[in-house]
C-alpha cells in the first residue's frame, strides 16, 4: 500500500484524473489494463503502449490514454500497484500483507446499518458462500472471545468469524432497552445521579465486557479483516481497522451503499490491502480467497 500512498502524495492533476477513470472501470477491464502494463514493463519498451489506445479507447478518455502512453517505467510500476489493489482476483504474495487468508473477520457497521442497506445481510451471504464447515459458531466464537483460544483444526479453511455470532448480548432485554435509549437520544442529557446515568454506566460496562473486548480477541485469531465500509460504520469498525493495521494484517475494504474512494479516510489508505466496489467484485474476491493456497483443506 506504500506505493499507493506515494501515488496519492505525488500525484499531478493528470494522475488524479487517470486515477478516477481507472477506479470506475469494470474490474475485468482493469485486470486487462494491468496485464498490458505488466507485459510492457517486462518488454522494457514503450512500443506496446501505442496499442493501449485501440484496446481501451471505449473506457478511458483520450487525455488519460495519452498520459498512460507517455509513462516511464517507474510510473508504470505505480499504476500496476494501484491496479493490483483494485483487482479482487489477485491474492499473490506481493498483493498481500500476510501471505495467508485463512481466518476472515467480517467487520463493518451493525448498529447504524440502514434497513435498505446493500450490506444488510452480507455476513450471512459470506457464510453461505463458504459453507457451514468454515463458520466458527456461537459457542466456539464466544469461547474465543472469552479466552482467546480456538482449535482451528476443527474447521475448514478459511475460518469465517462473524461478530454477530458472538454478540448474543444484543438479545438480552435490558441491553436492548439501553440500546434503544441510546438510539433515540435519551442519554443525551444525563443528570448526575439519575436513573439514566446508572443505565448508561451499566450499558457501557456490559458492552465493553460482552462486545468490545471479545471482538478484539476474535480479530487476533484472524489474518484478514474484510470490512463492509459505508455510512453505517461506527467507532467499533474503525477501532477494529486500527487493530488490523497495528497487527499488519490483510485489510480488505468493500465500498457499498454508494460510497466511493473519496469517502475513505486518508488515515486508512496506507493500511488497505484490497478495495472492491460492487457485489460482483466482492464475490470475485471471496472466490479468490476460497482458492488461495493457504486454504487447502
C-alpha positions as CSV (number, residue, x, y, z in Angstrom):
1,X,0.0,0.0,0.0
2,X,3.0,2.3,0.4
3,X,3.3,2.8,-3.3
4,X,-0.4,3.7,-3.5
5,X,0.2,6.3,-0.7
6,X,3.1,7.7,-2.7
7,X,0.9,7.8,-5.8
8,X,-1.6,10.0,-3.9
9,X,1.1,12.2,-2.4
10,X,3.0,12.7,-5.6
11,X,0.0,12.8,-8.0
12,X,-0.4,15.5,-10.6
13,X,-3.8,16.7,-11.9
14,X,-3.4,14.2,-14.8
15,X,-2.6,11.4,-12.3
16,X,-5.8,12.2,-10.4
17,X,-7.9,12.3,-13.5
18,X,-6.5,8.9,-14.5
19,X,-7.0,7.5,-11.0
20,X,-10.7,8.4,-11.1
21,X,-11.1,6.8,-14.5
22,X,-9.2,3.6,-13.6
23,X,-11.2,3.2,-10.3
24,X,-14.5,3.4,-12.3
25,X,-13.5,0.8,-14.9
26,X,-15.2,-2.6,-14.8
27,X,-12.9,-4.9,-12.9
28,X,-12.3,-7.2,-15.9
29,X,-11.1,-4.1,-17.9
30,X,-8.9,-3.0,-15.0
31,X,-7.4,-6.5,-14.9
32,X,-6.7,-6.4,-18.7
33,X,-5.1,-3.0,-18.4
34,X,-2.9,-4.3,-15.6
35,X,-1.8,-7.3,-17.7
36,X,-1.0,-5.0,-20.6
37,X,1.2,-2.7,-18.4
38,X,3.0,-5.7,-16.9
39,X,3.7,-7.0,-20.4
40,X,5.0,-3.6,-21.5
41,X,7.2,-3.4,-18.3
42,X,8.6,-6.9,-18.9
43,X,9.5,-6.0,-22.5
44,X,11.2,-2.8,-21.2
45,X,10.0,-0.9,-24.2
46,X,7.3,1.7,-24.8
47,X,6.4,0.3,-28.2
48,X,3.5,-1.6,-26.8
49,X,1.9,1.5,-25.2
50,X,0.6,2.6,-28.5
51,X,-1.7,-0.5,-28.7
52,X,-3.4,0.6,-25.5
53,X,-5.3,3.3,-27.4
54,X,-7.2,0.9,-29.6
55,X,-7.9,-1.5,-26.7
56,X,-9.1,0.9,-24.1
57,X,-10.5,3.9,-26.1
58,X,-14.0,2.9,-25.2
59,X,-13.2,3.0,-21.4
60,X,-10.6,5.8,-20.9
61,X,-10.5,9.3,-22.3
62,X,-8.0,10.3,-25.0
63,X,-6.3,12.5,-22.4
64,X,-6.0,9.6,-20.0
65,X,-4.7,7.3,-22.7
66,X,-2.2,9.9,-23.9
67,X,-1.0,10.2,-20.3
68,X,-0.5,6.4,-20.0
69,X,1.3,6.1,-23.3
70,X,3.9,8.6,-22.1
71,X,4.6,6.9,-18.8
72,X,8.1,5.9,-17.8
73,X,9.0,2.6,-16.1
74,X,8.6,4.0,-12.5
75,X,5.2,5.5,-13.3
76,X,4.1,2.2,-14.9
77,X,5.0,0.4,-11.6
78,X,2.8,2.8,-9.7
79,X,-0.2,2.2,-11.9
80,X,0.3,-1.6,-11.7
81,X,0.4,-1.2,-7.9
82,X,-2.9,0.7,-8.0
83,X,-4.5,-1.9,-10.3
84,X,-3.3,-4.7,-8.0
85,X,-5.1,-3.1,-5.0
86,X,-8.3,-2.9,-7.1
87,X,-8.0,-6.4,-8.5
88,X,-10.2,-8.8,-6.4
89,X,-8.7,-11.9,-8.1
90,X,-5.0,-11.2,-7.3
91,X,-4.0,-12.6,-4.0
92,X,-0.4,-13.3,-4.9
93,X,2.2,-12.8,-2.2
94,X,3.1,-9.3,-3.5
95,X,-0.6,-8.3,-3.2
96,X,-1.0,-9.3,0.5
97,X,0.4,-8.1,3.8
98,X,0.2,-11.6,5.2
99,X,0.5,-14.4,2.6
100,X,-2.5,-16.2,4.1
101,X,-6.2,-15.6,4.0
102,X,-7.3,-18.5,6.2
103,X,-9.1,-16.6,9.0
104,X,-11.6,-13.9,7.9
105,X,-13.2,-11.4,10.3
106,X,-16.4,-9.9,8.9
107,X,-16.1,-6.3,10.0
108,X,-18.4,-3.3,9.4
109,X,-21.3,-1.4,10.8
110,X,-24.0,-3.1,12.8
111,X,-25.9,-0.6,14.9
112,X,-26.2,2.1,12.3
113,X,-26.7,-0.1,9.2
114,X,-29.9,1.1,7.4
115,X,-32.7,-1.4,6.7
116,X,-32.3,-0.9,3.0
117,X,-28.5,-1.1,3.0
118,X,-26.8,-3.2,0.4
119,X,-24.8,-4.7,3.2
120,X,-27.8,-5.6,5.4
121,X,-27.4,-9.4,5.1
122,X,-23.9,-9.5,3.8
123,X,-22.4,-11.5,6.6
124,X,-24.9,-14.3,6.1
125,X,-24.2,-14.2,2.4
126,X,-20.5,-14.7,3.0
127,X,-21.2,-17.6,5.4
128,X,-23.4,-19.2,2.8
129,X,-20.7,-18.8,0.2
130,X,-18.1,-20.8,2.2
131,X,-20.4,-23.2,4.0
132,X,-21.1,-24.4,7.5
133,X,-17.8,-26.2,8.0
134,X,-16.0,-22.9,7.7
135,X,-18.1,-21.0,10.2
136,X,-17.0,-20.6,13.8
137,X,-20.4,-21.0,15.5
138,X,-21.9,-19.3,18.6
139,X,-20.4,-21.4,21.5
140,X,-16.9,-21.6,19.9
141,X,-16.7,-17.9,18.9
142,X,-18.0,-16.9,22.4
143,X,-15.3,-19.1,24.0
144,X,-12.7,-17.5,21.7
145,X,-13.9,-14.1,22.8
146,X,-13.5,-15.0,26.4
147,X,-10.2,-16.8,26.3
148,X,-8.6,-16.1,23.0
149,X,-8.3,-19.8,22.4
150,X,-9.7,-21.9,19.5
151,X,-8.9,-25.2,18.0
152,X,-8.7,-24.2,14.3
153,X,-8.2,-27.8,13.2
154,X,-12.0,-28.4,13.8
155,X,-12.8,-26.2,10.8
156,X,-12.3,-26.0,7.0
157,X,-10.3,-23.0,5.8
158,X,-10.8,-20.2,5.6
159,X,-12.4,-19.9,9.0
160,X,-15.2,-17.3,9.0
161,X,-15.6,-15.1,12.1
162,X,-19.0,-13.3,12.1
163,X,-19.0,-11.0,15.2
164,X,-22.8,-11.1,15.2
165,X,-22.5,-14.8,16.4
166,X,-20.5,-13.5,19.4
167,X,-22.6,-10.5,20.3
168,X,-25.5,-12.6,21.7
169,X,-25.9,-10.0,24.5
170,X,-27.9,-8.0,21.9
171,X,-30.7,-10.5,22.6
172,X,-30.8,-9.5,26.3
173,X,-33.9,-7.4,27.0
174,X,-32.0,-5.0,29.4
175,X,-29.2,-4.4,26.8
176,X,-31.8,-4.0,24.0
177,X,-33.6,-1.4,26.1
178,X,-30.4,0.6,26.8
179,X,-29.6,0.4,23.1
180,X,-33.0,1.8,22.2
181,X,-32.5,4.7,24.7
182,X,-29.1,5.5,23.1
183,X,-30.6,5.4,19.5
184,X,-33.5,7.6,20.5
185,X,-31.3,10.2,22.3
186,X,-32.5,9.5,25.8
187,X,-28.9,9.5,27.0
188,X,-28.1,12.9,25.5
189,X,-28.9,15.0,28.7
190,X,-28.0,12.8,31.6
191,X,-28.2,14.3,35.0
192,X,-25.6,13.2,37.6
193,X,-27.1,10.6,40.0
194,X,-30.1,10.0,37.8
195,X,-31.6,6.7,36.8
196,X,-30.4,7.4,33.2
197,X,-26.8,7.8,34.4
198,X,-27.0,4.4,36.1
199,X,-28.4,2.8,33.0
200,X,-25.7,4.4,30.8
201,X,-22.9,3.2,33.1
202,X,-24.4,-0.3,33.2
203,X,-24.8,-0.4,29.4
204,X,-21.2,0.8,28.9
205,X,-19.9,-1.9,31.2
206,X,-21.9,-4.7,29.5
207,X,-20.9,-3.5,26.0
208,X,-17.2,-3.5,26.9
209,X,-17.3,-6.9,28.5
210,X,-19.6,-8.7,26.1
211,X,-18.7,-7.0,22.8
212,X,-15.7,-4.8,22.6
213,X,-13.1,-7.0,24.4
214,X,-14.3,-10.3,22.9
215,X,-14.3,-8.8,19.3
216,X,-10.7,-7.7,19.8
217,X,-9.7,-11.2,20.8
218,X,-11.5,-12.7,17.8
219,X,-9.7,-10.4,15.4
220,X,-6.4,-11.5,16.9
221,X,-7.2,-15.1,15.7
222,X,-7.6,-13.9,12.1
223,X,-5.1,-12.9,9.4
224,X,-7.7,-10.8,7.4
225,X,-10.3,-8.2,8.2
226,X,-12.9,-8.0,5.5
227,X,-14.8,-4.7,6.1
228,X,-18.1,-3.5,4.7
229,X,-17.5,0.2,4.6
230,X,-20.4,2.7,4.4
231,X,-22.1,5.3,6.5
232,X,-23.1,2.6,9.0
233,X,-19.5,2.0,10.0
234,X,-19.0,3.4,13.5
235,X,-16.3,3.6,16.2
236,X,-16.2,-0.1,16.6
237,X,-15.5,-0.7,13.0
238,X,-12.7,1.9,12.8
239,X,-11.2,0.6,16.1
240,X,-11.0,-2.9,14.5
241,X,-9.5,-1.4,11.4
242,X,-6.8,0.3,13.5
243,X,-6.1,-3.0,15.3
244,X,-5.8,-4.7,11.9
245,X,-3.3,-2.1,10.8
246,X,-1.4,-2.3,14.1
247,X,-1.0,-6.1,13.7
248,X,-0.1,-5.7,10.0
249,X,-3.0,-8.0,8.8
250,X,-4.7,-8.0,5.5
251,X,-7.4,-5.3,5.3
252,X,-10.0,-5.8,2.5
253,X,-12.5,-3.0,2.0
254,X,-15.8,-3.4,0.3
255,X,-17.3,0.0,-0.6
256,X,-21.1,-0.1,-0.8
257,X,-24.2,2.0,-0.4
258,X,-22.8,4.4,-3.0
259,X,-19.6,5.0,-1.1
260,X,-16.6,5.8,-3.3
261,X,-12.8,6.2,-2.9
262,X,-13.2,9.8,-1.7
263,X,-15.3,8.6,1.3
264,X,-12.3,6.6,2.6
265,X,-10.4,8.5,5.3
266,X,-6.8,9.3,4.2
267,X,-5.7,7.8,7.5
268,X,-6.9,4.4,6.4
269,X,-5.3,4.4,2.9
270,X,-1.8,3.2,3.9
271,X,-3.3,0.2,5.7
272,X,-5.6,-1.1,2.9
273,X,-4.7,-4.3,1.0
274,X,-7.7,-4.6,-1.3
275,X,-10.6,-2.4,-2.4
276,X,-13.7,-3.8,-4.0
277,X,-16.6,-1.7,-5.1
278,X,-19.5,-3.9,-6.1
279,X,-21.2,-7.2,-5.0
280,X,-19.7,-8.8,-8.1
281,X,-16.2,-7.8,-7.1
282,X,-16.9,-8.8,-3.5
283,X,-17.8,-12.4,-4.6
284,X,-14.8,-12.5,-7.0
285,X,-12.6,-11.7,-4.0
286,X,-14.4,-14.4,-1.9
287,X,-13.8,-16.9,-4.7
288,X,-10.1,-16.0,-4.8
289,X,-9.9,-16.4,-1.0
290,X,-11.6,-19.9,-1.3
291,X,-9.0,-21.0,-3.9
292,X,-5.9,-19.4,-2.2
293,X,-3.1,-21.9,-1.4
294,X,-3.4,-21.2,2.3
295,X,-6.9,-22.7,2.3
296,X,-6.1,-26.2,1.1
297,X,-8.0,-28.4,3.5
